[in-house]
Amino acid sequence: MQILAQARIKCCVVGDFEVGKTSIIHSYFLKPLNTVQSTLGIDFFSKSIRVGEQDVHLSMWDTAGSERFHSLIHSYLRDSNIIIIVYDLSKPMHNLTYWLRIAEQHRPNVLGILGNKSDLTQSCTNDLRNVLIPYERLQRQVVRGKCSSRDPKSVQRFMTKCLKQSVQNDAGIPEKITPIRISKKKTQIKSCCM
């Protein structure tokens, strides 16, 4: 009998308030979008999927974009395999540099940059090349994409790219297990009265 361990991938979705992070996750999990509400703090979703030849347990963390919850984000980004930064294509200004700096502190295997609301814009002209140059020079795995959370296929394509890249990165790195040597130390009993 052969037992195969299922790889675990932790994915966090971050970005400004009302860019559509929760809608993207609902779209990926094929949940109805009419029930989406703003995230308060953090929300969690998970499912088991097959990526290439490997079974993977994906846990997705949906973070609130509101500034009052930014202090919570660092604890959830820790040990993330994938961090996806979502920005709104229909708005000319975005805090992408801010989110890139936060993601850089946690060094994910894959960094996803996803422009959402492509259905609301005539031309998506946000040129991210200048913003992403420092991260690509560091040989980080950066996956870029545009989607509409109303189109689950576009979200699925982007997530598949990120997951495949993460599985590829993890496949070449063997897990190192370092033994810990515990020795019993003799303690001397001291008394205060002698």
Secondary structure as UniProt FT lines:
FT   STRAND          7..15
FT   TURN            17..18
FT   HELIX           21..28
FT   TURN            29..30
FT   HELIX           33..35
FT   STRAND          42..51
FT   TURN            52..53
FT   STRAND          54..63
FT   HELIX           67..69
FT   HELIX           70..77
FT   TURN            78..79
FT   STRAND          82..88
FT   TURN            89..90
FT   HELIX           96..106
FT   STRAND          110..116
FT   HELIX           118..120
FT   HELIX           129..137
FT   TURN            138..139
FT   STRAND          141..146
FT   TURN            149..150
FT   HELIX           152..171
//
